Amino acid sequence: MELIINHTKKTFEILPGNLEVLMTMEIPQQKKGIAVAVNNHIIPRSSWAETMLKNKDSILIITATQGG
C-alpha cells in the first residue's frame, strides 16, 4: 500500500486506518500547529479519526514554525 506524503511516496505493509493513526505515526510529539490536507482538501483535526485513507492518497502536512 502506498501514500504520497508531502510529495514523497511512502510504502506501508498495512495502510494506516485513518488520518489520526497516520499523524500519530508521522509526528508523534506534535500536538499543535499542524494543518493537513488529503487529496487537496483540508481536514480539520476534529475529523482526523473519521477520515479514512485509501491507497495512493496524497497527504500534505504543514507544521508551524517559530522564528523571525
Distance bins in CASP14 RR format, pairs under 12 A and 6 or more apart:
PFRMAT RR
TARGET T0000
AUTHOR 0000-0000-0000
RMODE 2
METHOD distances of the structure
MODEL  1
1 9 0 0 0 0 0 1 0 0 0 0 0
1 10 0 0 0 0 1 0 0 0 0 0 0
1 11 1 0 0 1 0 0 0 0 0 0 0
1 12 1 0 1 0 0 0 0 0 0 0 0
1 13 1 0 0 1 0 0 0 0 0 0 0
1 14 1 0 0 1 0 0 0 0 0 0 0
1 15 1 1 0 0 0 0 0 0 0 0 0
1 16 0 0 0 0 1 0 0 0 0 0 0
1 17 0 0 0 0 0 1 0 0 0 0 0
1 22 0 0 0 0 0 1 0 0 0 0 0
1 53 0 0 0 0 1 0 0 0 0 0 0
1 54 0 0 0 0 1 0 0 0 0 0 0
1 55 1 0 1 0 0 0 0 0 0 0 0
1 56 0 0 0 0 1 0 0 0 0 0 0
1 57 0 0 0 0 1 0 0 0 0 0 0
2 8 0 0 0 0 0 1 0 0 0 0 0
2 9 1 0 1 0 0 0 0 0 0 0 0
2 10 1 0 0 1 0 0 0 0 0 0 0
2 11 1 0 1 0 0 0 0 0 0 0 0
2 12 1 0 0 1 0 0 0 0 0 0 0
2 13 0 0 0 0 0 1 0 0 0 0 0
2 14 0 0 0 0 0 1 0 0 0 0 0
2 15 0 0 0 0 1 0 0 0 0 0 0
2 16 0 0 0 0 0 1 0 0 0 0 0
2 53 0 0 0 0 0 1 0 0 0 0 0
2 54 0 0 0 0 0 1 0 0 0 0 0
2 55 1 0 0 1 0 0 0 0 0 0 0
2 56 1 0 1 0 0 0 0 0 0 0 0
2 57 0 0 0 0 1 0 0 0 0 0 0
2 58 0 0 0 0 0 1 0 0 0 0 0
2 59 0 0 0 0 0 1 0 0 0 0 0
3 9 1 0 0 1 0 0 0 0 0 0 0
3 10 1 0 1 0 0 0 0 0 0 0 0
3 11 0 0 0 0 1 0 0 0 0 0 0
3 12 1 0 0 1 0 0 0 0 0 0 0
3 14 0 0 0 0 0 1 0 0 0 0 0
3 15 1 0 0 1 0 0 0 0 0 0 0
3 16 0 0 0 0 1 0 0 0 0 0 0
3 17 0 0 0 0 0 1 0 0 0 0 0
3 19 0 0 0 0 0 1 0 0 0 0 0
3 21 0 0 0 0 0 1 0 0 0 0 0
3 22 1 0 0 1 0 0 0 0 0 0 0
3 23 0 0 0 0 0 1 0 0 0 0 0
3 25 0 0 0 0 0 1 0 0 0 0 0
3 26 0 0 0 0 1 0 0 0 0 0 0
3 38 0 0 0 0 1 0 0 0 0 0 0
3 39 0 0 0 0 0 1 0 0 0 0 0
3 53 1 0 0 1 0 0 0 0 0 0 0
3 54 0 0 0 0 1 0 0 0 0 0 0
3 55 1 0 0 1 0 0 0 0 0 0 0
3 56 1 0 0 1 0 0 0 0 0 0 0
3 57 1 0 1 0 0 0 0 0 0 0 0
3 58 1 0 0 1 0 0 0 0 0 0 0
3 59 1 0 1 0 0 0 0 0 0 0 0
3 60 0 0 0 0 0 1 0 0 0 0 0
3 61 0 0 0 0 0 1 0 0 0 0 0
4 10 1 0 0 1 0 0 0 0 0 0 0
4 11 0 0 0 0 0 1 0 0 0 0 0
4 12 0 0 0 0 0 1 0 0 0 0 0
4 37 0 0 0 0 0 1 0 0 0 0 0
4 38 0 0 0 0 0 1 0 0 0 0 0
4 39 0 0 0 0 1 0 0 0 0 0 0
4 40 0 0 0 0 0 1 0 0 0 0 0
4 53 0 0 0 0 0 1 0 0 0 0 0
4 54 0 0 0 0 0 1 0 0 0 0 0
4 55 0 0 0 0 0 1 0 0 0 0 0
4 56 1 0 0 1 0 0 0 0 0 0 0
4 57 1 0 0 1 0 0 0 0 0 0 0
4 58 1 0 1 0 0 0 0 0 0 0 0
4 59 1 0 0 1 0 0 0 0 0 0 0
4 60 0 0 0 0 1 0 0 0 0 0 0
4 61 0 0 0 0 0 1 0 0 0 0 0
5 11 0 0 0 0 0 1 0 0 0 0 0
5 12 0 0 0 0 0 1 0 0 0 0 0
5 16 0 0 0 0 0 1 0 0 0 0 0
5 19 0 0 0 0 0 1 0 0 0 0 0
5 22 0 0 0 0 1 0 0 0 0 0 0
5 23 0 0 0 0 0 1 0 0 0 0 0
5 25 0 0 0 0 0 1 0 0 0 0 0
5 26 1 0 0 1 0 0 0 0 0 0 0
5 27 0 0 0 0 0 1 0 0 0 0 0
5 36 0 0 0 0 0 1 0 0 0 0 0
5 37 0 0 0 0 0 1 0 0 0 0 0
5 38 0 0 0 0 0 1 0 0 0 0 0
5 53 0 0 0 0 0 1 0 0 0 0 0
5 56 0 0 0 0 0 1 0 0 0 0 0
5 57 0 0 0 0 1 0 0 0 0 0 0
5 58 0 0 0 0 1 0 0 0 0 0 0
5 59 1 0 1 0 0 0 0 0 0 0 0
5 60 0 0 0 0 1 0 0 0 0 0 0
5 61 1 0 0 1 0 0 0 0 0 0 0
5 62 0 0 0 0 0 1 0 0 0 0 0
6 26 0 0 0 0 1 0 0 0 0 0 0
6 27 0 0 0 0 0 1 0 0 0 0 0
6 36 0 0 0 0 0 1 0 0 0 0 0
6 37 0 0 0 0 0 1 0 0 0 0 0
6 58 0 0 0 0 1 0 0 0 0 0 0
6 59 1 0 0 1 0 0 0 0 0 0 0
6 60 1 0 0 1 0 0 0 0 0 0 0
6 61 1 0 1 0 0 0 0 0 0 0 0
6 62 0 0 0 0 1 0 0 0 0 0 0
6 63 0 0 0 0 0 1 0 0 0 0 0
7 58 0 0 0 0 1 0 0 0 0 0 0
7 59 0 0 0 0 1 0 0 0 0 0 0
7 60 0 0 0 0 1 0 0 0 0 0 0
7 61 0 0 0 0 0 1 0 0 0 0 0
8 26 0 0 0 0 0 1 0 0 0 0 0
8 58 0 0 0 0 0 1 0 0 0 0 0
8 59 0 0 0 0 0 1 0 0 0 0 0
8 60 0 0 0 0 0 1 0 0 0 0 0
8 61 0 0 0 0 0 1 0 0 0 0 0
9 55 0 0 0 0 0 1 0 0 0 0 0
9 56 0 0 0 0 1 0 0 0 0 0 0
9 57 0 0 0 0 0 1 0 0 0 0 0
9 58 0 0 0 0 0 1 0 0 0 0 0
9 59 0 0 0 0 0 1 0 0 0 0 0
10 16 0 0 0 0 0 1 0 0 0 0 0
10 22 0 0 0 0 1 0 0 0 0 0 0
10 25 0 0 0 0 1 0 0 0 0 0 0
10 26 0 0 0 0 1 0 0 0 0 0 0
10 53 0 0 0 0 0 1 0 0 0 0 0
10 55 0 0 0 0 0 1 0 0 0 0 0
10 56 0 0 0 0 0 1 0 0 0 0 0
10 57 0 0 0 0 0 1 0 0 0 0 0
10 58 0 0 0 0 0 1 0 0 0 0 0
10 59 0 0 0 0 1 0 0 0 0 0 0
10 61 0 0 0 0 0 1 0 0 0 0 0
11 55 0 0 0 0 0 1 0 0 0 0 0
11 56 0 0 0 0 0 1 0 0 0 0 0
12 21 0 0 0 0 0 1 0 0 0 0 0
12 22 0 0 0 0 1 0 0 0 0 0 0
12 25 0 0 0 0 1 0 0 0 0 0 0
12 26 0 0 0 0 0 1 0 0 0 0 0
12 53 0 0 0 0 1 0 0 0 0 0 0
12 54 0 0 0 0 0 1 0 0 0 0 0
12 55 0 0 0 0 1 0 0 0 0 0 0
12 56 0 0 0 0 0 1 0 0 0 0 0
12 57 0 0 0 0 0 1 0 0 0 0 0
12 59 0 0 0 0 0 1 0 0 0 0 0
14 21 0 0 0 0 0 1 0 0 0 0 0
14 22 0 0 0 0 0 1 0 0 0 0 0
14 25 0 0 0 0 0 1 0 0 0 0 0
14 53 0 0 0 0 0 1 0 0 0 0 0
14 55 0 0 0 0 0 1 0 0 0 0 0
15 21 0 0 0 0 1 0 0 0 0 0 0
15 22 0 0 0 0 1 0 0 0 0 0 0
15 25 0 0 0 0 0 1 0 0 0 0 0
15 52 0 0 0 0 1 0 0 0 0 0 0
15 53 1 0 1 0 0 0 0 0 0 0 0
15 54 1 0 0 1 0 0 0 0 0 0 0
15 55 1 0 0 1 0 0 0 0 0 0 0
15 56 0 0 0 0 0 1 0 0 0 0 0
15 57 0 0 0 0 1 0 0 0 0 0 0
15 59 0 0 0 0 0 1 0 0 0 0 0
16 22 1 0 1 0 0 0 0 0 0 0 0
16 23 0 0 0 0 1 0 0 0 0 0 0
16 24 0 0 0 0 1 0 0 0 0 0 0
16 25 1 0 0 1 0 0 0 0 0 0 0
16 26 0 0 0 0 1 0 0 0 0 0 0
16 38 0 0 0 0 0 1 0 0 0 0 0
16 48 0 0 0 0 0 1 0 0 0 0 0
16 49 0 0 0 0 0 1 0 0 0 0 0
16 51 0 0 0 0 0 1 0 0 0 0 0
16 52 0 0 0 0 1 0 0 0 0 0 0
16 53 1 0 1 0 0 0 0 0 0 0 0
16 54 0 0 0 0 0 1 0 0 0 0 0
16 55 0 0 0 0 0 1 0 0 0 0 0
16 57 0 0 0 0 0 1 0 0 0 0 0
16 59 0 0 0 0 0 1 0 0 0 0 0
17 23 0 0 0 0 0 1 0 0 0 0 0
17 24 0 0 0 0 0 1 0 0 0 0 0
17 25 0 0 0 0 0 1 0 0 0 0 0
17 48 0 0 0 0 0 1 0 0 0 0 0
17 49 0 0 0 0 1 0 0 0 0 0 0
17 50 0 0 0 0 0 1 0 0 0 0 0
17 51 0 0 0 0 1 0 0 0 0 0 0
17 52 1 0 0 1 0 0 0 0 0 0 0
17 53 1 0 1 0 0 0 0 0 0 0 0
17 54 0 0 0 0 1 0 0 0 0 0 0
17 55 0 0 0 0 0 1 0 0 0 0 0
17 57 0 0 0 0 0 1 0 0 0 0 0
18 24 0 0 0 0 0 1 0 0 0 0 0
18 25 0 0 0 0 0 1 0 0 0 0 0
18 36 0 0 0 0 0 1 0 0 0 0 0
18 38 0 0 0 0 0 1 0 0 0 0 0
18 43 0 0 0 0 0 1 0 0 0 0 0
18 47 0 0 0 0 1 0 0 0 0 0 0
18 48 1 0 0 1 0 0 0 0 0 0 0
18 49 1 0 1 0 0 0 0 0 0 0 0
18 50 1 0 0 1 0 0 0 0 0 0 0
18 51 1 0 1 0 0 0 0 0 0 0 0
18 52 1 0 1 0 0 0 0 0 0 0 0
18 53 1 0 0 1 0 0 0 0 0 0 0
18 54 0 0 0 0 0 1 0 0 0 0 0
18 57 0 0 0 0 0 1 0 0 0 0 0
18 59 0 0 0 0 0 1 0 0 0 0 0
19 25 0 0 0 0 0 1 0 0 0 0 0
19 26 0 0 0 0 0 1 0 0 0 0 0
19 27 0 0 0 0 0 1 0 0 0 0 0
19 34 0 0 0 0 0 1 0 0 0 0 0
19 36 1 0 0 1 0 0 0 0 0 0 0
19 37 0 0 0 0 0 1 0 0 0 0 0
19 38 1 0 0 1 0 0 0 0 0 0 0
19 39 0 0 0 0 0 1 0 0 0 0 0
19 41 0 0 0 0 0 1 0 0 0 0 0
19 42 0 0 0 0 0 1 0 0 0 0 0
19 43 1 0 0 1 0 0 0 0 0 0 0
19 44 0 0 0 0 0 1 0 0 0 0 0
19 45 0 0 0 0 1 0 0 0 0 0 0
19 46 0 0 0 0 0 1 0 0 0 0 0
19 47 1 0 0 1 0 0 0 0 0 0 0
19 48 1 0 1 0 0 0 0 0 0 0 0
19 49 1 0 0 1 0 0 0 0 0 0 0
19 50 0 0 0 0 1 0 0 0 0 0 0
19 51 1 0 1 0 0 0 0 0 0 0 0
19 52 1 0 0 1 0 0 0 0 0 0 0
19 53 1 0 0 1 0 0 0 0 0 0 0
19 54 0 0 0 0 0 1 0 0 0 0 0
19 57 0 0 0 0 1 0 0 0 0 0 0
19 59 1 0 0 1 0 0 0 0 0 0 0
19 60 0 0 0 0 0 1 0 0 0 0 0
19 61 0 0 0 0 0 1 0 0 0 0 0
20 26 0 0 0 0 0 1 0 0 0 0 0
20 27 0 0 0 0 0 1 0 0 0 0 0
20 28 0 0 0 0 0 1 0 0 0 0 0
20 34 0 0 0 0 0 1 0 0 0 0 0
20 36 0 0 0 0 0 1 0 0 0 0 0
20 38 0 0 0 0 0 1 0 0 0 0 0
20 43 0 0 0 0 1 0 0 0 0 0 0
20 44 0 0 0 0 0 1 0 0 0 0 0
20 45 0 0 0 0 1 0 0 0 0 0 0
20 46 0 0 0 0 0 1 0 0 0 0 0
20 47 0 0 0 0 1 0 0 0 0 0 0
20 48 1 0 1 0 0 0 0 0 0 0 0
20 49 1 0 1 0 0 0 0 0 0 0 0
20 50 0 0 0 0 1 0 0 0 0 0 0
20 51 1 0 0 1 0 0 0 0 0 0 0
20 52 0 0 0 0 0 1 0 0 0 0 0
20 53 0 0 0 0 0 1 0 0 0 0 0
21 28 0 0 0 0 0 1 0 0 0 0 0
21 48 0 0 0 0 1 0 0 0 0 0 0
21 49 0 0 0 0 1 0 0 0 0 0 0
21 50 0 0 0 0 0 1 0 0 0 0 0
21 51 0 0 0 0 0 1 0 0 0 0 0
21 52 0 0 0 0 0 1 0 0 0 0 0
21 53 0 0 0 0 1 0 0 0 0 0 0
22 28 0 0 0 0 0 1 0 0 0 0 0
22 34 0 0 0 0 0 1 0 0 0 0 0
22 36 0 0 0 0 1 0 0 0 0 0 0
22 38 0 0 0 0 1 0 0 0 0 0 0
22 43 0 0 0 0 0 1 0 0 0 0 0
22 48 0 0 0 0 1 0 0 0 0 0 0
22 49 0 0 0 0 0 1 0 0 0 0 0
22 51 0 0 0 0 1 0 0 0 0 0 0
22 52 0 0 0 0 0 1 0 0 0 0 0
22 53 1 0 0 1 0 0 0 0 0 0 0
22 54 0 0 0 0 0 1 0 0 0 0 0
22 57 0 0 0 0 1 0 0 0 0 0 0
22 59 1 0 0 1 0 0 0 0 0 0 0
22 61 0 0 0 0 1 0 0 0 0 0 0
23 29 0 0 0 0 0 1 0 0 0 0 0
23 30 0 0 0 0 1 0 0 0 0 0 0
23 31 0 0 0 0 0 1 0 0 0 0 0
23 33 0 0 0 0 0 1 0 0 0 0 0
23 34 1 0 0 1 0 0 0 0 0 0 0
23 35 0 0 0 0 0 1 0 0 0 0 0
23 36 1 0 0 1 0 0 0 0 0 0 0
23 38 0 0 0 0 0 1 0 0 0 0 0
23 43 0 0 0 0 1 0 0 0 0 0 0
23 45 0 0 0 0 1 0 0 0 0 0 0
23 47 0 0 0 0 0 1 0 0 0 0 0
23 48 1 0 0 1 0 0 0 0 0 0 0
23 49 0 0 0 0 0 1 0 0 0 0 0
23 51 0 0 0 0 1 0 0 0 0 0 0
23 53 0 0 0 0 0 1 0 0 0 0 0
23 59 0 0 0 0 1 0 0 0 0 0 0
23 61 1 0 0 1 0 0 0 0 0 0 0
23 63 0 0 0 0 0 1 0 0 0 0 0
24 30 0 0 0 0 1 0 0 0 0 0 0
24 31 0 0 0 0 0 1 0 0 0 0 0
24 34 0 0 0 0 0 1 0 0 0 0 0
24 48 0 0 0 0 1 0 0 0 0 0 0
24 49 0 0 0 0 0 1 0 0 0 0 0
25 53 0 0 0 0 0 1 0 0 0 0 0
25 59 0 0 0 0 0 1 0 0 0 0 0
25 61 0 0 0 0 0 1 0 0 0 0 0
26 34 0 0 0 0 1 0 0 0 0 0 0
26 36 0 0 0 0 1 0 0 0 0 0 0
26 48 0 0 0 0 0 1 0 0 0 0 0
26 53 0 0 0 0 0 1 0 0 0 0 0
26 59 0 0 0 0 1 0 0 0 0 0 0
26 60 0 0 0 0 0 1 0 0 0 0 0
26 61 1 0 0 1 0 0 0 0 0 0 0
26 63 0 0 0 0 0 1 0 0 0 0 0
27 33 0 0 0 0 0 1 0 0 0 0 0
27 34 1 0 0 1 0 0 0 0 0 0 0
27 35 0 0 0 0 0 1 0 0 0 0 0
27 36 0 0 0 0 1 0 0 0 0 0 0
27 48 0 0 0 0 0 1 0 0 0 0 0
27 59 0 0 0 0 0 1 0 0 0 0 0
27 61 1 0 0 1 0 0 0 0 0 0 0
27 62 0 0 0 0 0 1 0 0 0 0 0
27 63 1 0 0 1 0 0 0 0 0 0 0
27 64 0 0 0 0 0 1 0 0 0 0 0
28 34 0 0 0 0 0 1 0 0 0 0 0
29 63 0 0 0 0 0 1 0 0 0 0 0
30 36 0 0 0 0 0 1 0 0 0 0 0
30 45 0 0 0 0 0 1 0 0 0 0 0
30 61 0 0 0 0 1 0 0 0 0 0 0
30 62 0 0 0 0 0 1 0 0 0 0 0
30 63 1 0 0 1 0 0 0 0 0 0 0
30 64 0 0 0 0 1 0 0 0 0 0 0
30 65 0 0 0 0 0 1 0 0 0 0 0
31 45 0 0 0 0 1 0 0 0 0 0 0
31 63 0 0 0 0 0 1 0 0 0 0 0
31 64 0 0 0 0 0 1 0 0 0 0 0
32 45 0 0 0 0 1 0 0 0 0 0 0
32 63 0 0 0 0 1 0 0 0 0 0 0
32 64 1 0 0 1 0 0 0 0 0 0 0
32 66 0 0 0 0 0 1 0 0 0 0 0
33 45 0 0 0 0 1 0 0 0 0 0 0
33 61 0 0 0 0 0 1 0 0 0 0 0
33 62 0 0 0 0 1 0 0 0 0 0 0
33 63 1 0 0 1 0 0 0 0 0 0 0
33 64 1 0 1 0 0 0 0 0 0 0 0
33 65 0 0 0 0 1 0 0 0 0 0 0
33 66 0 0 0 0 0 1 0 0 0 0 0
34 42 0 0 0 0 0 1 0 0 0 0 0
34 43 0 0 0 0 0 1 0 0 0 0 0
34 44 0 0 0 0 0 1 0 0 0 0 0
34 45 1 0 0 1 0 0 0 0 0 0 0
34 48 0 0 0 0 1 0 0 0 0 0 0
34 59 0 0 0 0 0 1 0 0 0 0 0
34 60 0 0 0 0 0 1 0 0 0 0 0
34 61 1 0 0 1 0 0 0 0 0 0 0
34 62 1 0 0 1 0 0 0 0 0 0 0
34 63 1 0 1 0 0 0 0 0 0 0 0
34 64 1 0 0 1 0 0 0 0 0 0 0
34 65 0 0 0 0 0 1 0 0 0 0 0
35 41 0 0 0 0 0 1 0 0 0 0 0
35 42 1 0 0 1 0 0 0 0 0 0 0
35 43 0 0 0 0 1 0 0 0 0 0 0
35 44 0 0 0 0 1 0 0 0 0 0 0
35 45 0 0 0 0 1 0 0 0 0 0 0
35 48 0 0 0 0 0 1 0 0 0 0 0
35 59 0 0 0 0 0 1 0 0 0 0 0
35 60 0 0 0 0 1 0 0 0 0 0 0
35 61 1 0 0 1 0 0 0 0 0 0 0
35 62 1 0 1 0 0 0 0 0 0 0 0
35 63 0 0 0 0 1 0 0 0 0 0 0
35 64 0 0 0 0 1 0 0 0 0 0 0
36 42 1 0 0 1 0 0 0 0 0 0 0
36 43 1 0 1 0 0 0 0 0 0 0 0
36 44 0 0 0 0 1 0 0 0 0 0 0
36 45 1 0 0 1 0 0 0 0 0 0 0
36 46 0 0 0 0 0 1 0 0 0 0 0
36 47 0 0 0 0 1 0 0 0 0 0 0
36 48 1 0 0 1 0 0 0 0 0 0 0
36 51 0 0 0 0 1 0 0 0 0 0 0
36 53 0 0 0 0 0 1 0 0 0 0 0
36 57 0 0 0 0 0 1 0 0 0 0 0
36 58 0 0 0 0 0 1 0 0 0 0 0
36 59 1 0 0 1 0 0 0 0 0 0 0
36 60 1 0 0 1 0 0 0 0 0 0 0
36 61 1 0 1 0 0 0 0 0 0 0 0
36 62 1 0 0 1 0 0 0 0 0 0 0
36 63 0 0 0 0 1 0 0 0 0 0 0
37 43 1 0 0 1 0 0 0 0 0 0 0
37 44 0 0 0 0 0 1 0 0 0 0 0
37 47 0 0 0 0 0 1 0 0 0 0 0
37 48 0 0 0 0 0 1 0 0 0 0 0
37 51 0 0 0 0 0 1 0 0 0 0 0
37 57 0 0 0 0 0 1 0 0 0 0 0
37 58 0 0 0 0 1 0 0 0 0 0 0
37 59 1 0 0 1 0 0 0 0 0 0 0
37 60 1 0 1 0 0 0 0 0 0 0 0
37 61 0 0 0 0 1 0 0 0 0 0 0
37 62 0 0 0 0 1 0 0 0 0 0 0
38 44 0 0 0 0 0 1 0 0 0 0 0
38 47 0 0 0 0 1 0 0 0 0 0 0
38 48 0 0 0 0 1 0 0 0 0 0 0
38 50 0 0 0 0 0 1 0 0 0 0 0
38 51 1 0 0 1 0 0 0 0 0 0 0
38 52 0 0 0 0 1 0 0 0 0 0 0
38 53 1 0 0 1 0 0 0 0 0 0 0
38 54 0 0 0 0 1 0 0 0 0 0 0
38 56 0 0 0 0 0 1 0 0 0 0 0
38 57 1 0 1 0 0 0 0 0 0 0 0
38 58 1 0 0 1 0 0 0 0 0 0 0
38 59 1 0 1 0 0 0 0 0 0 0 0
38 60 0 0 0 0 1 0 0 0 0 0 0
38 61 0 0 0 0 0 1 0 0 0 0 0
39 51 0 0 0 0 0 1 0 0 0 0 0
39 53 0 0 0 0 0 1 0 0 0 0 0
39 54 0 0 0 0 1 0 0 0 0 0 0
39 56 0 0 0 0 1 0 0 0 0 0 0
39 57 1 0 1 0 0 0 0 0 0 0 0
39 58 1 0 1 0 0 0 0 0 0 0 0
39 59 0 0 0 0 1 0 0 0 0 0 0
39 60 0 0 0 0 1 0 0 0 0 0 0
40 57 0 0 0 0 0 1 0 0 0 0 0
40 58 1 0 0 1 0 0 0 0 0 0 0
40 59 0 0 0 0 0 1 0 0 0 0 0
40 60 1 0 0 1 0 0 0 0 0 0 0
41 47 0 0 0 0 0 1 0 0 0 0 0
41 51 0 0 0 0 1 0 0 0 0 0 0
41 57 0 0 0 0 0 1 0 0 0 0 0
41 58 0 0 0 0 0 1 0 0 0 0 0
41 59 0 0 0 0 0 1 0 0 0 0 0
41 60 0 0 0 0 1 0 0 0 0 0 0
42 48 0 0 0 0 0 1 0 0 0 0 0
42 51 0 0 0 0 0 1 0 0 0 0 0
42 59 0 0 0 0 0 1 0 0 0 0 0
42 60 0 0 0 0 1 0 0 0 0 0 0
42 61 0 0 0 0 0 1 0 0 0 0 0
42 62 0 0 0 0 1 0 0 0 0 0 0
43 49 0 0 0 0 0 1 0 0 0 0 0
43 50 0 0 0 0 1 0 0 0 0 0 0
43 51 1 0 1 0 0 0 0 0 0 0 0
43 52 0 0 0 0 0 1 0 0 0 0 0
43 53 0 0 0 0 0 1 0 0 0 0 0
43 57 0 0 0 0 0 1 0 0 0 0 0
43 59 0 0 0 0 1 0 0 0 0 0 0
43 60 0 0 0 0 0 1 0 0 0 0 0
43 61 0 0 0 0 0 1 0 0 0 0 0
43 62 0 0 0 0 0 1 0 0 0 0 0
44 50 0 0 0 0 0 1 0 0 0 0 0
44 51 0 0 0 0 1 0 0 0 0 0 0
45 51 0 0 0 0 0 1 0 0 0 0 0
48 59 0 0 0 0 0 1 0 0 0 0 0
48 61 0 0 0 0 0 1 0 0 0 0 0
51 57 0 0 0 0 1 0 0 0 0 0 0
51 59 0 0 0 0 1 0 0 0 0 0 0
53 59 1 0 0 1 0 0 0 0 0 0 0
END
